[in-house]
Amino acid sequence: MTRRLWSAALVALCAATPVASETAPKDVAFHEGAVDAPLSGTPGNPEAGVTVMTTNALGNCVACHTVAALPDVQFPGNIAPALDGVADRYSEAQLRGIVANAKMTFEGSFMPAFYKTDGFIRPGDGFTGKAAEGELPPILNAQQIEDVVAYLTTLKE
């Protein structure tokens, strides 16, 4: 019985470790739009980044951006810059900052802040009175940001 208890405790500790090493959205340090430190304790996975970028319920980056390396994406957007060669134009820290909150780099950008939890304008209060209260969860979690950044760093000319 004691062995099972220790095993359960070890599993719980391992499951909590990535969360404990994440940087909370409100604690992200931007330096001229860049975020130098990874947001999670686990390196990004480029393949998982593709999933985030091409999944409607996640980042859905391809709704606005084209990516020549992903030719099978249906209905790619063309209202934002193409991501081809983005790793040649920006450092990993700059890409992390842009994905986390592009407005810190490009004032007035219509790109959503994927790792932000406060400071939102809530028009629902004026129209329905049903706007969410308190902090909202970020669109992407820290690991998903790192996964997207890992994929973007592979996009070189």
Secondary structure, 3 states (H helix, E strand, C coil): CHHHHHHHHHHHHHHHHHHHCCCCHHHCCCECCECCCCCCCCCCCHHHHHHHHHCCCCCCHHHCCCCCCCCCCCCCCCCCCCCCCHHHHCCHHHHHHHHHHHHHCCCCCCCCCCCCCCCCCCCHHHHCCCCCCCCCCCCCCHHHHHHHHHHHCCCCC
